[in-house]
């Protein structure tokens, strides 16, 4: 891990946790879009995010190698 979990919580969890996503983020809050947003928010330390909507429904965004 190259990014402290406290920093991840500050940038991601505090913005999204127990919030109405439509009021917090300026795009359609699908799992795919949220996974993409997480990678962008944590750049350059994060290259992949998995967002689980339900036990059998997971969206993954993986940044292409530059």
PQR file with spaces between the fields and no chain letter, atoms N, CA, C, O and H, PARSE charges and radii, in Angstrom:
ATOM       1  N    UNK     1       0.854   -1.166    0.000 -0.4000 1.5000
ATOM       2  CA   UNK     1       0.000    0.000    0.000 -0.0000 2.0000
ATOM       3  C    UNK     1       0.901    1.231    0.000  0.5500 1.7000
ATOM       4  O    UNK     1       1.828    1.327    0.804 -0.5500 1.4000
ATOM       5  N    UNK     2       0.634    2.150   -0.884 -0.4000 1.5000
ATOM       6  CA   UNK     2       1.443    3.351   -0.945 -0.0000 2.0000
ATOM       7  C    UNK     2       0.663    4.605   -0.547  0.5500 1.7000
ATOM       8  O    UNK     2       1.194    5.715   -0.582 -0.5500 1.4000
ATOM       9  H    UNK     2      -0.119    2.072   -1.537  0.4000 1.0000
ATOM      10  N    UNK     3      -0.582    4.417   -0.175 -0.4000 1.5000
ATOM      11  CA   UNK     3      -1.405    5.537    0.281 -0.0000 2.0000
ATOM      12  C    UNK     3      -2.047    5.141    1.599  0.5500 1.7000
ATOM      13  O    UNK     3      -2.694    4.098    1.700 -0.5500 1.4000
ATOM      14  H    UNK     3      -1.013    3.516   -0.147  0.4000 1.0000
ATOM      15  N    UNK     4      -1.865    5.972    2.593 -0.4000 1.5000
ATOM      16  CA   UNK     4      -2.402    5.689    3.919 -0.0000 2.0000
ATOM      17  C    UNK     4      -3.922    5.576    3.861  0.5500 1.7000
ATOM      18  O    UNK     4      -4.591    6.358    3.185 -0.5500 1.4000
ATOM      19  H    UNK     4      -1.339    6.819    2.511  0.4000 1.0000
ATOM      20  N    UNK     5      -4.452    4.597    4.577 -0.4000 1.5000
ATOM      21  CA   UNK     5      -5.892    4.378    4.569 -0.0000 2.0000
ATOM      22  C    UNK     5      -6.661    5.590    5.097  0.5500 1.7000
ATOM      23  O    UNK     5      -7.801    5.827    4.698 -0.5500 1.4000
ATOM      24  H    UNK     5      -3.908    3.962    5.126  0.4000 1.0000
ATOM      25  N    UNK     6      -6.037    6.355    5.993 -0.4000 1.5000
ATOM      26  CA   UNK     6      -6.670    7.577    6.491 -0.0000 2.0000
ATOM      27  C    UNK     6      -6.919    8.553    5.348  0.5500 1.7000
ATOM      28  O    UNK     6      -7.954    9.219    5.311 -0.5500 1.4000
ATOM      29  H    UNK     6      -5.111    6.162    6.317  0.4000 1.0000
ATOM      30  N    UNK     7      -5.980    8.640    4.424 -0.4000 1.5000
ATOM      31  CA   UNK     7      -6.131    9.521    3.272 -0.0000 2.0000
ATOM      32  C    UNK     7      -7.246    9.022    2.349  0.5500 1.7000
ATOM      33  O    UNK     7      -8.005    9.824    1.803 -0.5500 1.4000
ATOM      34  H    UNK     7      -5.139    8.099    4.454  0.4000 1.0000
ATOM      35  N    UNK     8      -7.346    7.725    2.176 -0.4000 1.5000
ATOM      36  CA   UNK     8      -8.419    7.143    1.362 -0.0000 2.0000
ATOM      37  C    UNK     8      -9.774    7.471    1.989  0.5500 1.7000
ATOM      38  O    UNK     8     -10.704    7.874    1.290 -0.5500 1.4000
ATOM      39  H    UNK     8      -6.730    7.073    2.619  0.4000 1.0000
ATOM      40  N    UNK     9      -9.883    7.300    3.297 -0.4000 1.5000
ATOM      41  CA   UNK     9     -11.138    7.609    3.981 -0.0000 2.0000
ATOM      42  C    UNK     9     -11.497    9.081    3.833  0.5500 1.7000
ATOM      43  O    UNK     9     -12.665    9.417    3.636 -0.5500 1.4000
ATOM      44  H    UNK     9      -9.128    6.973    3.866  0.4000 1.0000
ATOM      45  N    UNK    10     -10.498    9.965    3.927 -0.4000 1.5000
ATOM      46  CA   UNK    10     -10.751   11.395    3.819 -0.0000 2.0000
ATOM      47  C    UNK    10     -11.242   11.768    2.420  0.5500 1.7000
ATOM      48  O    UNK    10     -12.162   12.573    2.273 -0.5500 1.4000
ATOM      49  H    UNK    10      -9.549    9.692    4.087  0.4000 1.0000
ATOM      50  N    UNK    11     -10.628   11.184    1.403 -0.4000 1.5000
ATOM      51  CA   UNK    11     -10.963   11.548    0.029 -0.0000 2.0000
ATOM      52  C    UNK    11     -12.214   10.850   -0.501  0.5500 1.7000
ATOM      53  O    UNK    11     -12.916   11.401   -1.349 -0.5500 1.4000
ATOM      54  H    UNK    11      -9.881   10.530    1.522  0.4000 1.0000
ATOM      55  N    UNK    12     -12.496    9.649   -0.012 -0.4000 1.5000
ATOM      56  CA   UNK    12     -13.593    8.860   -0.575 -0.0000 2.0000
ATOM      57  C    UNK    12     -14.736    8.679    0.432  0.5500 1.7000
ATOM      58  O    UNK    12     -15.852    9.141    0.195 -0.5500 1.4000
ATOM      59  H    UNK    12     -11.925    9.202    0.677  0.4000 1.0000
ATOM      60  N    UNK    13     -14.461    8.022    1.528 -0.4000 1.5000
ATOM      61  CA   UNK    13     -15.521    7.663    2.476 -0.0000 2.0000
ATOM      62  C    UNK    13     -16.250    8.869    3.041  0.5500 1.7000
ATOM      63  O    UNK    13     -17.479    8.869    3.111 -0.5500 1.4000
ATOM      64  H    UNK    13     -13.554    7.647    1.721  0.4000 1.0000
ATOM      65  N    UNK    14     -15.519    9.891    3.441 -0.4000 1.5000
ATOM      66  CA   UNK    14     -16.177   11.062    4.031 -0.0000 2.0000
ATOM      67  C    UNK    14     -17.076   11.766    3.028  0.5500 1.7000
ATOM      68  O    UNK    14     -18.065   12.389    3.415 -0.5500 1.4000
ATOM      69  H    UNK    14     -14.520    9.891    3.384  0.4000 1.0000
ATOM      70  N    UNK    15     -16.748   11.675    1.744 -0.4000 1.5000
ATOM      71  CA   UNK    15     -17.581   12.308    0.717 -0.0000 2.0000
ATOM      72  C    UNK    15     -18.828   11.497    0.412  0.5500 1.7000
ATOM      73  O    UNK    15     -19.864   12.065    0.069 -0.5500 1.4000
ATOM      74  H    UNK    15     -15.945   11.169    1.429  0.4000 1.0000
ATOM      75  N    UNK    16     -18.744   10.164    0.531 -0.4000 1.5000
ATOM      76  CA   UNK    16     -19.835    9.307    0.075 -0.0000 2.0000
ATOM      77  C    UNK    16     -20.629    8.624    1.183  0.5500 1.7000
ATOM      78  O    UNK    16     -21.818    8.353    1.013 -0.5500 1.4000
ATOM      79  H    UNK    16     -17.902    9.703    0.809  0.4000 1.0000
ATOM      80  N    UNK    17     -19.994    8.346    2.301 -0.4000 1.5000
ATOM      81  CA   UNK    17     -20.618    7.530    3.342 -0.0000 2.0000
ATOM      82  C    UNK    17     -21.858    8.200    3.919  0.5500 1.7000
ATOM      83  O    UNK    17     -21.806    9.348    4.361 -0.5500 1.4000
ATOM      84  H    UNK    17     -19.028    8.566    2.439  0.4000 1.0000
ATOM      85  N    UNK    18     -22.964    7.481    3.911 -0.4000 1.5000
ATOM      86  CA   UNK    18     -24.257    7.926    4.438 -0.0000 2.0000
ATOM      87  C    UNK    18     -24.757    9.209    3.786  0.5500 1.7000
ATOM      88  O    UNK    18     -25.361   10.058    4.442 -0.5500 1.4000
ATOM      89  H    UNK    18     -23.006    6.549    3.552  0.4000 1.0000
ATOM      90  N    UNK    19     -24.501    9.338    2.505 -0.4000 1.5000
ATOM      91  CA   UNK    19     -24.939   10.510    1.760 -0.0000 2.0000
ATOM      92  C    UNK    19     -25.815   10.070    0.589  0.5500 1.7000
ATOM      93  O    UNK    19     -25.714    8.934    0.127 -0.5500 1.4000
ATOM      94  H    UNK    19     -24.011    8.648    1.972  0.4000 1.0000
ATOM      95  N    UNK    20     -26.652   10.946    0.124 -0.4000 1.5000
ATOM      96  CA   UNK    20     -27.415   10.722   -1.090 -0.0000 2.0000
ATOM      97  C    UNK    20     -26.467   11.041   -2.247  0.5500 1.7000
ATOM      98  O    UNK    20     -26.119   12.200   -2.472 -0.5500 1.4000
ATOM      99  H    UNK    20     -26.734   11.869    0.500  0.4000 1.0000
ATOM     100  N    UNK    21     -26.059   10.015   -2.968 -0.4000 1.5000
ATOM     101  CA   UNK    21     -25.008   10.173   -3.978 -0.0000 2.0000
ATOM     102  C    UNK    21     -25.359   11.196   -5.048  0.5500 1.7000
ATOM     103  O    UNK    21     -24.473   11.881   -5.559 -0.5500 1.4000
ATOM     104  H    UNK    21     -26.341    9.073   -2.784  0.4000 1.0000
ATOM     105  N    UNK    22     -26.615   11.310   -5.387 -0.4000 1.5000
ATOM     106  CA   UNK    22     -27.011   12.303   -6.388 -0.0000 2.0000
ATOM     107  C    UNK    22     -26.727   13.731   -5.933  0.5500 1.7000
ATOM     108  O    UNK    22     -26.582   14.626   -6.765 -0.5500 1.4000
ATOM     109  H    UNK    22     -27.335   10.754   -4.972  0.4000 1.0000
ATOM     110  N    UNK    23     -26.645   13.952   -4.621 -0.4000 1.5000
ATOM     111  CA   UNK    23     -26.368   15.284   -4.084 -0.0000 2.0000
ATOM     112  C    UNK    23     -24.873   15.552   -3.903  0.5500 1.7000
ATOM     113  O    UNK    23     -24.467   16.696   -3.698 -0.5500 1.4000
ATOM     114  H    UNK    23     -26.763   13.225   -3.945  0.4000 1.0000
ATOM     115  N    UNK    24     -24.061   14.508   -3.977 -0.4000 1.5000
ATOM     116  CA   UNK    24     -22.641   14.637   -3.656 -0.0000 2.0000
ATOM     117  C    UNK    24     -21.745   14.667   -4.895  0.5500 1.7000
ATOM     118  O    UNK    24     -20.785   15.436   -4.945 -0.5500 1.4000
ATOM     119  H    UNK    24     -24.390   13.578   -4.143  0.4000 1.0000
ATOM     120  N    UNK    25     -22.046   13.857   -5.872 -0.4000 1.5000
ATOM     121  CA   UNK    25     -21.172   13.764   -7.043 -0.0000 2.0000
ATOM     122  C    UNK    25     -21.902   14.269   -8.291  0.5500 1.7000
ATOM     123  O    UNK    25     -23.110   14.077   -8.434 -0.5500 1.4000
ATOM     124  H    UNK    25     -22.826   13.232   -5.831  0.4000 1.0000
ATOM     125  N    UNK    26     -21.156   14.918   -9.192 -0.4000 1.5000
ATOM     126  CA   UNK    26     -21.791   15.601  -10.328 -0.0000 2.0000
ATOM     127  C    UNK    26     -21.992   14.719  -11.562  0.5500 1.7000
ATOM     128  O    UNK    26     -21.875   15.201  -12.689 -0.5500 1.4000
ATOM     129  H    UNK    26     -20.175   15.074   -9.076  0.4000 1.0000
ATOM     130  N    UNK    27     -22.290   13.445  -11.362 -0.4000 1.5000
ATOM     131  CA   UNK    27     -22.531   12.544  -12.475 -0.0000 2.0000
ATOM     132  C    UNK    27     -23.493   11.455  -12.028  0.5500 1.7000
ATOM     133  O    UNK    27     -23.796   11.336  -10.841 -0.5500 1.4000
ATOM     134  H    UNK    27     -22.386   13.053  -10.447  0.4000 1.0000
ATOM     135  N    UNK    28     -23.970   10.662  -12.976 -0.4000 1.5000
ATOM     136  CA   UNK    28     -24.878    9.561  -12.666 -0.0000 2.0000
ATOM     137  C    UNK    28     -24.137    8.546  -11.789  0.5500 1.7000
ATOM     138  O    UNK    28     -23.157    7.957  -12.247 -0.5500 1.4000
ATOM     139  H    UNK    28     -23.724   10.758  -13.941  0.4000 1.0000
ATOM     140  N    UNK    29     -24.574    8.324  -10.544 -0.4000 1.5000
ATOM     141  CA   UNK    29     -23.818    7.490   -9.612 -0.0000 2.0000
ATOM     142  C    UNK    29     -24.014    5.984   -9.813  0.5500 1.7000
ATOM     143  O    UNK    29     -24.444    5.283   -8.897 -0.5500 1.4000
ATOM     144  H    UNK    29     -25.370    8.803  -10.172  0.4000 1.0000
ATOM     145  N    UNK    30     -23.705    5.503  -10.990 -0.4000 1.5000
ATOM     146  CA   UNK    30     -23.702    4.058  -11.211 -0.0000 2.0000
ATOM     147  C    UNK    30     -22.431    3.478  -10.598  0.5500 1.7000
ATOM     148  O    UNK    30     -21.473    4.212  -10.352 -0.5500 1.4000
ATOM     149  H    UNK    30     -23.356    6.073  -11.734  0.4000 1.0000
ATOM     150  N    UNK    31     -22.412    2.194  -10.353 -0.4000 1.5000
ATOM     151  CA   UNK    31     -21.226    1.555   -9.790 -0.0000 2.0000
ATOM     152  C    UNK    31     -20.021    1.752  -10.708  0.5500 1.7000
ATOM     153  O    UNK    31     -18.904    1.962  -10.236 -0.5500 1.4000
ATOM     154  H    UNK    31     -23.190    1.597  -10.552  0.4000 1.0000
ATOM     155  N    UNK    32     -20.249    1.683  -12.004 -0.4000 1.5000
ATOM     156  CA   UNK    32     -19.153    1.858  -12.967 -0.0000 2.0000
ATOM     157  C    UNK    32     -18.572    3.274  -12.865  0.5500 1.7000
ATOM     158  O    UNK    32     -17.353    3.448  -12.845 -0.5500 1.4000
ATOM     159  H    UNK    32     -21.156    1.512  -12.388  0.4000 1.0000
ATOM     160  N    UNK    33     -19.439    4.270  -12.801 -0.4000 1.5000
ATOM     161  CA   UNK    33     -18.971    5.652  -12.705 -0.0000 2.0000
ATOM     162  C    UNK    33     -18.283    5.930  -11.373  0.5500 1.7000
ATOM     163  O    UNK    33     -17.308    6.680  -11.322 -0.5500 1.4000
ATOM     164  H    UNK    33     -20.429    4.128  -12.817  0.4000 1.0000
ATOM     165  N    UNK    34     -18.777    5.340  -10.315 -0.4000 1.5000
ATOM     166  CA   UNK    34     -18.153    5.540   -9.001 -0.0000 2.0000
ATOM     167  C    UNK    34     -16.771    4.884   -8.971  0.5500 1.7000
ATOM     168  O    UNK    34     -15.836    5.456   -8.411 -0.5500 1.4000
ATOM     169  H    UNK    34     -19.569    4.731  -10.357  0.4000 1.0000
ATOM     170  N    UNK    35     -16.626    3.715   -9.553 -0.4000 1.5000
ATOM     171  CA   UNK    35     -15.314    3.058   -9.620 -0.0000 2.0000
ATOM     172  C    UNK    35     -14.326    3.938  -10.376  0.5500 1.7000
ATOM     173  O    UNK    35     -13.185    4.103   -9.943 -0.5500 1.4000
ATOM     174  H    UNK    35     -17.385    3.250  -10.008  0.4000 1.0000
ATOM     175  N    UNK    36     -14.753    4.501  -11.497 -0.4000 1.5000
ATOM     176  CA   UNK    36     -13.906    5.406  -12.271 -0.0000 2.0000
ATOM     177  C    UNK    36     -13.537    6.628  -11.429  0.5500 1.7000
ATOM     178  O    UNK    36     -12.373    7.025  -11.397 -0.5500 1.4000
ATOM     179  H    UNK    36     -15.679    4.366  -11.848  0.4000 1.0000
ATOM     180  N    UNK    37     -14.508    7.221  -10.753 -0.4000 1.5000
ATOM     181  CA   UNK    37     -14.284    8.410   -9.932 -0.0000 2.0000
ATOM     182  C    UNK    37     -13.278    8.141   -8.820  0.5500 1.7000
ATOM     183  O    UNK    37     -12.414    8.976   -8.551 -0.5500 1.4000
ATOM     184  H    UNK    37     -15.454    6.898  -10.779  0.4000 1.0000
ATOM     185  N    UNK    38     -13.381    6.987   -8.175 -0.4000 1.5000
ATOM     186  CA   UNK    38     -12.445    6.633   -7.099 -0.0000 2.0000
ATOM     187  C    UNK    38     -11.017    6.605   -7.622  0.5500 1.7000
ATOM     188  O    UNK    38     -10.113    7.151   -6.989 -0.5500 1.4000
ATOM     189  H    UNK    38     -14.083    6.309   -8.394  0.4000 1.0000
ATOM     190  N    UNK    39     -10.810    5.979   -8.762 -0.4000 1.5000
ATOM     191  CA   UNK    39      -9.461    5.914   -9.347 -0.0000 2.0000
ATOM     192  C    UNK    39      -8.952    7.325   -9.648  0.5500 1.7000
ATOM     193  O    UNK    39      -7.783    7.626   -9.410 -0.5500 1.4000
ATOM     194  H    UNK    39     -11.545    5.535   -9.276  0.4000 1.0000
ATOM     195  N    UNK    40      -9.815    8.181  -10.165 -0.4000 1.5000
ATOM     196  CA   UNK    40      -9.405    9.549  -10.471 -0.0000 2.0000
ATOM     197  C    UNK    40      -9.093   10.338   -9.192  0.5500 1.7000
ATOM     198  O    UNK    40      -8.129   11.104   -9.162 -0.5500 1.4000
ATOM     199  H    UNK    40     -10.765    7.936  -10.359  0.4000 1.0000
ATOM     200  N    UNK    41      -9.889   10.161   -8.149 -0.4000 1.5000
ATOM     201  CA   UNK    41      -9.682   10.878   -6.894 -0.0000 2.0000
ATOM     202  C    UNK    41      -8.384   10.468   -6.204  0.5500 1.7000
ATOM     203  O    UNK    41      -7.757   11.281   -5.524 -0.5500 1.4000
ATOM     204  H    UNK    41     -10.672    9.539   -8.173  0.4000 1.0000
ATOM     205  N    UNK    42      -7.987    9.230   -6.373 -0.4000 1.5000
ATOM     206  CA   UNK    42      -6.801    8.719   -5.684 -0.0000 2.0000
ATOM     207  C    UNK    42      -5.575    8.664   -6.587  0.5500 1.7000
ATOM     208  O    UNK    42      -4.546    8.116   -6.190 -0.5500 1.4000
ATOM     209  H    UNK    42      -8.497    8.570   -6.925  0.4000 1.0000
ATOM     210  N    UNK    43      -5.662    9.212   -7.773 -0.4000 1.5000
ATOM     211  CA   UNK    43      -4.522    9.225   -8.698 -0.0000 2.0000
ATOM     212  C    UNK    43      -3.383   10.024   -8.081  0.5500 1.7000
ATOM     213  O    UNK    43      -3.635   11.006   -7.383 -0.5500 1.4000
ATOM     214  H    UNK    43      -6.497    9.657   -8.095  0.4000 1.0000
ATOM     215  N    UNK    44      -2.175    9.641   -8.314 -0.4000 1.5000
ATOM     216  CA   UNK    44      -1.669    8.545   -9.142 -0.0000 2.0000
ATOM     217  C    UNK    44      -1.452    7.252   -8.369  0.5500 1.7000
ATOM     218  O    UNK    44      -0.814    6.330   -8.877 -0.5500 1.4000
ATOM     219  H    UNK    44      -1.970    8.843   -8.881  0.4000 1.0000
ATOM     220  N    UNK    45      -1.978    7.169   -7.138 -0.4000 1.5000
ATOM     221  CA   UNK    45      -1.726    6.014   -6.285 -0.0000 2.0000
ATOM     222  C    UNK    45      -2.645    4.829   -6.534  0.5500 1.7000
ATOM     223  O    UNK    45      -2.330    3.706   -6.141 -0.5500 1.4000
ATOM     224  H    UNK    45      -2.496    7.918   -6.725  0.4000 1.0000
ATOM     225  N    UNK    46      -3.754    5.064   -7.170 -0.4000 1.5000
ATOM     226  CA   UNK    46      -4.750    4.012   -7.387 -0.0000 2.0000
ATOM     227  C    UNK    46      -4.904    3.754   -8.878  0.5500 1.7000
ATOM     228  O    UNK    46      -5.049    4.689   -9.665 -0.5500 1.4000
ATOM     229  H    UNK    46      -4.010    5.976   -7.490  0.4000 1.0000
ATOM     230  N    UNK    47      -4.873    2.482   -9.263 -0.4000 1.5000
ATOM     231  CA   UNK    47      -5.064    2.136  -10.672 -0.0000 2.0000
ATOM     232  C    UNK    47      -6.305    1.282  -10.891  0.5500 1.7000
ATOM     233  O    UNK    47      -6.701    1.050  -12.033 -0.5500 1.4000
ATOM     234  H    UNK    47      -4.755    1.722   -8.624  0.4000 1.0000
ATOM     235  N    UNK    48      -6.932    0.805   -9.793 -0.4000 1.5000
ATOM     236  CA   UNK    48      -8.102   -0.060   -9.938 -0.0000 2.0000
ATOM     237  C    UNK    48      -9.038    0.129   -8.755  0.5500 1.7000
ATOM     238  O    UNK    48      -8.605    0.280   -7.613 -0.5500 1.4000
ATOM     239  H    UNK    48      -6.610    0.994   -8.865  0.4000 1.0000
ATOM     240  N    UNK    49     -10.342    0.116   -9.058 -0.4000 1.5000
ATOM     241  CA   UNK    49     -11.353    0.177   -7.998 -0.0000 2.0000
ATOM     242  C    UNK    49     -12.470   -0.799   -8.340  0.5500 1.7000
ATOM     243  O    UNK    49     -12.887   -0.915   -9.493 -0.5500 1.4000
ATOM     244  H    UNK    49     -10.694   -0.007   -9.986  0.4000 1.0000
ATOM     245  N    UNK    50     -12.943   -1.495   -7.317 -0.4000 1.5000
ATOM     246  CA   UNK    50     -14.085   -2.397   -7.439 -0.0000 2.0000
ATOM     247  C    UNK    50     -15.201   -1.837   -6.562  0.5500 1.7000
ATOM     248  O    UNK    50     -14.988   -1.546   -5.385 -0.5500 1.4000
ATOM     249  H    UNK    50     -12.604   -1.401   -6.381  0.4000 1.0000
ATOM     250  N    UNK    51     -16.385   -1.689   -7.139 -0.4000 1.5000
ATOM     251  CA   UNK    51     -17.534   -1.190   -6.395 -0.0000 2.0000
ATOM     252  C    UNK    51     -18.602   -2.274   -6.425  0.5500 1.7000
ATOM     253  O    UNK    51     -19.052   -2.690   -7.492 -0.5500 1.4000
ATOM     254  H    UNK    51     -16.558   -1.926   -8.095  0.4000 1.0000
ATOM     255  N    UNK    52     -18.999   -2.724   -5.244 -0.4000 1.5000
ATOM     256  CA   UNK    52     -19.958   -3.818   -5.130 -0.0000 2.0000
ATOM     257  C    UNK    52     -21.333   -3.265   -4.804  0.5500 1.7000
ATOM     258  O    UNK    52     -21.528   -2.627   -3.770 -0.5500 1.4000
ATOM     259  H    UNK    52     -18.633   -2.386   -4.377  0.4000 1.0000
ATOM     260  N    UNK    53     -22.286   -3.514   -5.692 -0.4000 1.5000
ATOM     261  CA   UNK    53     -23.670   -3.083   -5.475 -0.0000 2.0000
ATOM     262  C    UNK    53     -24.450   -4.116   -4.679  0.5500 1.7000
ATOM     263  O    UNK    53     -25.303   -3.767   -3.863 -0.5500 1.4000
ATOM     264  H    UNK    53     -22.129   -4.032   -6.533  0.4000 1.0000
ATOM     265  N    UNK    54     -24.159   -5.375   -4.917 -0.4000 1.5000
ATOM     266  CA   UNK    54     -24.808   -6.492   -4.239 -0.0000 2.0000
ATOM     267  C    UNK    54     -23.826   -7.667   -4.287  0.5500 1.7000
ATOM     268  O    UNK    54     -22.790   -7.571   -4.945 -0.5500 1.4000
ATOM     269  H    UNK    54     -23.465   -5.658   -5.580  0.4000 1.0000
ATOM     270  N    UNK    55     -24.132   -8.768   -3.604 -0.4000 1.5000
ATOM     271  CA   UNK    55     -23.177   -9.886   -3.577 -0.0000 2.0000
ATOM     272  C    UNK    55     -22.752  -10.395   -4.961  0.5500 1.7000
ATOM     273  O    UNK    55     -21.630  -10.875   -5.123 -0.5500 1.4000
ATOM     274  H    UNK    55     -24.974   -8.847   -3.070  0.4000 1.0000
ATOM     275  N    UNK    56     -23.622  -10.297   -5.941 -0.4000 1.5000
ATOM     276  CA   UNK    56     -23.284  -10.837   -7.262 -0.0000 2.0000
ATOM     277  C    UNK    56     -23.130   -9.767   -8.339  0.5500 1.7000
ATOM     278  O    UNK    56     -23.134  -10.077   -9.530 -0.5500 1.4000
ATOM     279  H    UNK    56     -24.534   -9.907   -5.810  0.4000 1.0000
ATOM     280  N    UNK    57     -22.994   -8.508   -7.921 -0.4000 1.5000
ATOM     281  CA   UNK    57     -22.897   -7.429   -8.897 -0.0000 2.0000
ATOM     282  C    UNK    57     -21.767   -6.485   -8.500  0.5500 1.7000
ATOM     283  O    UNK    57     -21.916   -5.669   -7.591 -0.5500 1.4000
ATOM     284  H    UNK    57     -22.991   -8.256   -6.953  0.4000 1.0000
ATOM     285  N    UNK    58     -20.630   -6.607   -9.196 -0.4000 1.5000
ATOM     286  CA   UNK    58     -19.452   -5.802   -8.902 -0.0000 2.0000
ATOM     287  C    UNK    58     -18.995   -5.113  -10.183  0.5500 1.7000
ATOM     288  O    UNK    58     -18.863   -5.747  -11.229 -0.5500 1.4000
ATOM     289  H    UNK    58     -20.509   -7.270   -9.935  0.4000 1.0000
ATOM     290  N    UNK    59     -18.756   -3.814  -10.087 -0.4000 1.5000
ATOM     291  CA   UNK    59     -18.222   -3.055  -11.217 -0.0000 2.0000
ATOM     292  C    UNK    59     -16.754   -2.763  -10.938  0.5500 1.7000
ATOM     293  O    UNK    59     -16.390   -2.402   -9.819 -0.5500 1.4000
ATOM     294  H    UNK    59     -18.863   -3.299   -9.236  0.4000 1.0000
ATOM     295  N    UNK    60     -15.916   -2.918  -11.950 -0.4000 1.5000
ATOM     296  CA   UNK    60     -14.475   -2.693  -11.817 -0.0000 2.0000
ATOM     297  C    UNK    60     -14.034   -1.659  -12.855  0.5500 1.7000
ATOM     298  O    UNK    60     -14.438   -1.709  -14.017 -0.5500 1.4000
ATOM     299  H    UNK    60     -16.211   -3.212  -12.859  0.4000 1.0000
ATOM     300  N    UNK    61     -13.209   -0.735  -12.413 -0.4000 1.5000
ATOM     301  CA   UNK    61     -12.541    0.175  -13.344 -0.0000 2.0000
ATOM     302  C    UNK    61     -11.049   -0.001  -13.123  0.5500 1.7000
ATOM     303  O    UNK    61     -10.568    0.080  -11.992 -0.5500 1.4000
ATOM     304  H    UNK    61     -12.881   -0.694  -11.469  0.4000 1.0000
ATOM     305  N    UNK    62     -10.322   -0.240  -14.198 -0.4000 1.5000
ATOM     306  CA   UNK    62      -8.880   -0.371  -14.131 -0.0000 2.0000
ATOM     307  C    UNK    62      -8.256    0.583  -15.133  0.5500 1.7000
ATOM     308  O    UNK    62      -8.547    0.532  -16.328 -0.5500 1.4000
ATOM     309  H    UNK    62     -10.712   -0.306  -15.116  0.4000 1.0000
ATOM     310  N    UNK    63      -7.396    1.452  -14.628 -0.4000 1.5000
ATOM     311  CA   UNK    63      -6.730    2.454  -15.454 -0.0000 2.0000
ATOM     312  C    UNK    63      -5.734    1.771  -16.398  0.5500 1.7000
ATOM     313  O    UNK    63      -4.999    0.870  -15.995 -0.5500 1.4000
ATOM     314  H    UNK    63      -7.159    1.494  -13.658  0.4000 1.0000
ATOM     315  N    UNK    64      -5.723    2.213  -17.656 -0.4000 1.5000
ATOM     316  CA   UNK    64      -4.761    1.700  -18.617 -0.0000 2.0000
ATOM     317  C    UNK    64      -3.358    2.128  -18.207  0.5500 1.7000
ATOM     318  O    UNK    64      -3.164    3.194  -17.623 -0.5500 1.4000
ATOM     319  H    UNK    64      -6.320    2.945  -17.984  0.4000 1.0000
ATOM     320  N    UNK    65      -2.385    1.281  -18.522 -0.4000 1.5000
ATOM     321  CA   UNK    65      -1.000    1.658  -18.270 -0.0000 2.0000
ATOM     322  C    UNK    65      -0.596    2.758  -19.223  0.5500 1.7000
ATOM     323  O    UNK    65      -0.923    2.722  -20.409 -0.5500 1.4000
ATOM     324  H    UNK    65      -2.543    0.415  -18.996  0.4000 1.0000
ATOM     325  N    UNK    66       0.121    3.741  -18.695 -0.4000 1.5000
ATOM     326  CA   UNK    66       0.577    4.860  -19.530 -0.0000 2.0000
ATOM     327  C    UNK    66       1.906    4.550  -20.175  0.5500 1.7000
ATOM     328  O    UNK    66       2.442    5.377  -20.912 -0.5500 1.4000
ATOM     329  H    UNK    66       0.387    3.770  -17.731  0.4000 1.0000
